[in-house]
Amino acid sequence: MNELTAITKIKEIFTQDYQISAEKITEVVSICDELNELLSSHENLEFEFYLHILQNLRLFFASEFLFLRNRTVKALNNYHKVQEGITKIQSNYPEFYSQWQYDIDRILLRTDARIQNLRAQTTFDENDFAQAEILYTEAIKRYSNELEIEQKKQDYYHYFDSLRNMYYVTGLLYNLRGISTSKSDEMYQALRFFRKARFLGQEASNDNFNKTRTQIKGISIQKLEKQAESFFTAGILHSENEAYSQASIEYNKSAQLYRSLGKMQSNIEYELQELIQMSSYYEALAKDNMVKDQNELATKNFTNARRILDSMLAKLPGEELATSFQPQILYFDAMTMFCTAVVEYDQLMPEAMTHFSEATALLETAKEKAEELNNTPLIEGCTEAINKLNSYQNIAEIMFQSDGLSEE
């Protein structure tokens, strides 16, 4: 290879399409090394210019190799050296620069875009999202500037590569916004741009596309979890205020959300939470029935609450967890018997006295176990029910004795 052939080869490398694979870049760097050895012995001004161009091209392609391999720090240092080297060529070789102004400016703009891109990636990795957003925006502007001069030159080889990079970094920007704000709308915008970049051959966008889809799912799950917990909390507050009908609505909403979560992501916790909410739903319905003196319905709903809890206990992984729910089951059994006794009491059936006593005994046992577990809400629920039962028993004793209806 003679010197003129070497210069022709340099021009080809200078004007060729950007390489998007590390393997192709390695080949180009190897060619640059061969040409460098051939031209380095000449002192001709033109050869000197092309030698400097060649050396900076080699450094640029080496930087691209590091960029594609995510070796951020070293790539960033190399791009800064390219920037300095090309700026010197502009100053030291004005005549030759004017002949190659478009290609030199294009490489300089790409180098500047890469620097902003890498700086954004670094600050993103450091969780400095505000600064990363600024830098990603700056990188997009640099790619856009490169696009503009390439379009004017009708250089579509480089134009589509710049467009590919601009789409990809725009996707990274929207992804960052989605992460920092937990907004899935931003994430969907990221998917749109990653899809465009992928269509133009940006292989890295495949991983980002899949990762963003996973992040969208995570954001959706977090929102549903928060909403489900909010409904559950609202249900508890309504129950404490004895607004049981409203409480049942909130518990049911919470249960439906946990069911949706279970469909999105298989998780025993979601399944258990759905059952807990449904048990609370039937309990609230039963208490509302009692307030409205619909004790037969209350009996059915307390039975449903107990049945749901039984199915939940069958799914619990350990006996220790199951033990913690035993007082609640006793409570439901007691309340079912309590409501049955009230129906019998209303029908003047003497069996009511026996069932009042049995319900009281169950509640006492449930309360003792709840105290061992420091379950304050259940302790208060048992105490309240025992007090009501005592009132019923006192009145029932007087009524049945005075009417001669007692079992004695």
Residue pairs with C-beta under 8 A, 6 or more apart in sequence:
1 9
1 34
1 35
1 38
3 38
3 39
3 42
3 47
6 35
6 38
6 39
6 50
7 39
7 46
7 47
7 50
9 31
9 35
10 35
10 50
10 53
10 54
10 57
13 28
13 31
13 32
13 54
13 57
14 53
14 57
14 100
14 103
15 103
16 157
17 157
17 158
17 161
18 64
18 110
18 158
18 161
19 25
19 28
19 61
19 64
20 68
20 161
20 201
20 202
20 203
21 68
22 65
22 68
22 69
25 61
25 62
25 64
25 65
25 68
26 65
28 61
29 58
29 61
29 62
29 65
32 54
32 57
32 58
32 61
33 58
35 54
36 51
36 54
36 55
36 58
39 47
39 50
39 51
39 54
40 51
42 48
42 51
45 93
46 96
49 89
49 93
49 96
52 85
52 88
52 89
52 92
52 93
53 89
53 100
53 104
55 85
56 82
56 85
56 86
56 89
56 107
57 107
59 78
59 81
59 82
59 85
60 79
60 82
60 107
60 111
62 78
63 75
63 78
63 79
63 82
63 111
63 114
64 114
66 74
66 75
66 78
67 75
67 79
67 114
67 118
72 118
72 121
72 122
72 125
73 122
75 114
75 118
76 115
76 118
76 119
76 122
79 111
79 114
79 115
79 118
80 115
82 107
82 111
83 108
83 111
83 112
83 115
86 104
86 107
86 108
86 111
87 108
89 97
89 104
90 97
90 104
97 104
102 149
102 153
102 155
105 149
106 146
106 149
106 150
106 155
106 158
109 142
109 145
109 146
109 149
110 142
110 146
110 162
112 142
113 139
113 142
113 143
113 146
113 165
114 139
116 135
116 136
116 138
116 139
116 142
117 135
117 136
117 139
117 165
117 169
119 135
120 132
120 135
120 136
120 138
120 139
120 169
120 172
121 132
121 172
123 131
123 132
123 135
124 132
124 136
124 172
124 176
129 176
129 179
129 180
130 180
132 176
133 173
133 176
133 177
133 180
136 169
136 172
136 173
136 176
137 173
139 169
140 166
140 169
140 170
140 173
143 162
143 163
143 165
143 166
143 169
144 166
146 158
146 162
147 159
147 162
147 163
147 166
150 156
150 158
150 159
150 162
151 159
160 200
163 200
164 197
164 200
164 201
164 202
165 197
165 202
167 193
167 194
167 196
167 197
167 200
167 202
167 205
168 193
168 194
168 197
168 202
168 204
168 205
168 208
170 193
171 190
171 191
171 192
171 193
171 194
171 196
171 197
171 205
171 208
171 212
172 190
172 208
173 190
174 186
174 187
174 189
174 190
174 193
175 186
175 187
175 190
175 208
175 212
175 215
177 183
177 186
178 184
178 185
178 186
178 187
178 189
178 190
178 212
178 215
178 216
178 219
179 215
182 219
182 222
182 223
183 219
184 216
184 219
184 220
187 212
187 215
187 216
187 219
188 216
190 208
190 212
191 209
191 212
191 213
191 216
194 205
194 208
194 209
194 212
195 205
195 209
197 205
198 205
198 206
198 209
217 264
217 265
220 264
221 261
221 264
221 265
224 257
224 260
224 261
224 264
225 261
227 257
228 253
228 254
228 257
228 258
228 261
228 273
228 277
229 254
231 250
231 251
231 253
231 254
231 257
232 250
232 251
232 254
232 277
232 280
234 247
234 250
235 247
235 248
235 249
235 250
235 251
235 254
235 277
235 280
235 284
236 247
236 377
238 244
238 246
238 247
238 250
238 284
239 247
239 284
239 287
242 287
242 291
244 284
244 285
244 287
244 288
244 291
245 284
245 285
245 288
247 280
247 284
248 281
248 284
248 285
248 288
251 277
251 278
251 280
251 281
251 284
252 277
252 278
252 281
254 273
254 277
255 274
255 277
255 278
255 281
258 270
258 271
258 273
258 274
258 277
259 270
259 274
261 267
261 270
262 270
262 271
262 274
268 315
268 317
271 315
272 312
272 315
272 316
275 308
275 309
275 311
275 312
275 315
276 312
278 308
279 305
279 306
279 308
279 309
279 312
279 328
280 305
282 301
282 302
282 304
282 305
282 308
283 301
283 302
283 305
283 332
285 297
285 301
286 297
286 298
286 299
286 300
286 301
286 302
286 305
286 335
286 339
287 298
289 295
289 297
289 298
289 301
289 339
290 298
290 339
290 342
295 339
295 340
295 342
295 343
295 346
296 339
296 343
298 335
298 339
299 336
299 339
299 340
299 343
302 332
302 335
302 336
302 339
303 332
303 336
305 332
306 329
306 332
306 333
306 336
309 325
309 328
309 329
309 332
310 329
312 325
313 322
313 325
313 329
316 322
316 325
324 373
324 375
326 369
327 366
327 367
327 369
327 370
327 373
327 375
327 378
328 366
328 378
330 362
330 363
330 365
330 366
330 369
331 362
331 363
331 366
331 370
331 378
331 381
331 382
331 385
333 362
334 359
334 360
334 362
334 363
334 366
334 382
334 385
335 359
335 385
337 355
337 358
337 359
337 362
338 355
338 356
338 359
338 363
338 385
338 388
338 389
340 355
341 351
341 352
341 355
341 356
341 359
341 392
342 352
342 392
344 351
344 352
344 355
345 352
345 356
345 392
345 396
348 403
348 405
350 400
350 405
350 406
350 407
352 396
353 393
353 396
353 397
353 400
353 406
353 407
354 407
356 389
356 392
356 393
356 396
357 393
359 385
359 389
360 386
360 389
360 390
360 393
363 382
363 385
363 386
363 389
364 382
364 386
366 378
366 382
367 378
367 379
367 382
367 383
367 386
370 378
370 379
370 382
371 379
397 406
399 405
400 406
